[in-house]
Amino acid sequence: MDHRQPLDDALDAAADTFERLRPRLFGIAYRVLGSVSETDDVVQVVRVRRQGADRSAVYRGTWQHSCTCQ
């Protein structure tokens, strides 16, 4: 019996959610920074921070939007 399946499913769902939010996060960061390379860096940092965050505290896109603006 594979006990990793629920974890893998949760990680896949988290990745799918982030990919749906990526264009919006990119738009927010680009409006603030005005640079594609810096914007890509910020979006990647948000992704890494989200991976380490408590999933129960991450509500839809609100948490990611807040991280992008910081």
N, C-alpha and C positions, 0 to 999 in steps of 0.2 A: 504494500500500500504506500502510495507516495503522499507524504505529509506536506510537501512543498506546494502542491497545487493551489490551495487557498492563497498563499503568499504570492505566488506567481500571478494569479488572477487579480489580486489587489494591486500589484505593481503595474500590470498591464492596464488596468482601469485608470490608475493615476497617470500613467504616461499618455493615455488617450485623452484624458481631461486636459492635461497640460498642452497637448498638441492643438486641441480645439481653441484654447485660450492664447496660444502663441501669437497669432496676428494682432490681437487686441493689445497684448503686452508690448509687442514690438512698436505698435503705433503710439502708445503712451510714452515709452522710453525715447522714441525718435523725436517726438514733439519737444521733449525736455532737452535732449542732448544734441540733436541735429546731425548726428554722425552714425552711419550704418555700422561701422566696426564697433564703436562704443555701445551702441544699442544691442548688437549681438551679444556682447560681453555681459551686459546687464540682464538680458533675457536668460542667458545660461546660468548666471548666478542665482536668479530666481528659481530656476529649475532645480539646482543643487540644494538650495535652502528648502524648497518644498519637499524634496525627498527625505530630508531629515526632520521635517515638522510633524507634529502630532496631527494625524489625519482628522481627528474629531474637531480640531481647531481650525481646519482649513475649510471654509465654507465657500463653495463654488469658486468664483473668480475673485472674490473680495480680498482674500489674503494675498493672492498673487499680485493684484493691482496695487495693494499697499506696499508690498516688497519692491515692485517696479519703481514706485515713486520715491522710495527712500534713497 
